[in-house]
């Protein structure tokens, strides 16, 4: 693959958004799961421009799946605030294709930065394939741009009791017929807020998507919050045999 952008394949994509009232919580700030929706949408739009979007991969019998995501949130934007969102692919790491995100305000202050790791999987067997095999040879890798979080490793599972359970409902299913990643994020924050019986804001977050949530399955969430604001959350099946998602990070003070 080429290290340079070209007219056919834009190396990055930038969008502007006005934060709407329905996207905000009681603090008038953008909700976490809506932030993930933003990231998912701009990644999908850019993938289409790079000829590796949903339509192109479906023809080959494969789909993109978000496997890992890490975010550092400096500030959540407010209702009616204008933000600038940018994304760009940042290369291949093993089976993963990596992608970066940057959100800024109108004064060019960084609000959010993040790194995501994506897998190409067989649509029938759900087995991972080499992402590089499905990318155009002259697709930009942006080696001159920053990769914000170079190493997104596994998260060690903790033995914690379940606190809340969420069934996977019809409205939670995305175009890949799985529980959408933004719904996972909403459930994680709900679990943390339930534990503290308070509205909380996540400052740093790593999400590892281990198994897809399918319609009708019951996800049992457990969490642990340390005195310094660091946290761990996971979702498992009722028998604690299957992990759906793991998360770790820290809360705003």
Secondary structure, 3 states (H helix, E strand, C coil): CCCCCCCCCCCEEEEEEECCHHHECCCCEECHHHHHHHHHHHHHHHHHHCCCCHHHHHHCCEEEEEEEEEEEECCCCECCCEEEEEEEEEEEECCEEEEEEEEEECCCCEEEEEEEEEEEEECCCCCEECHHHHCCCCCCCCCCCCCCCCCCCCCCCCCCCCCEEEECCHHHECCCCCECHHHHHHHHHHHHHHHHCCCCCEEEEEEEECCCCCCCCEEEEEEEECCCCEEEEEEECCCCCCEEEEEEEEECC
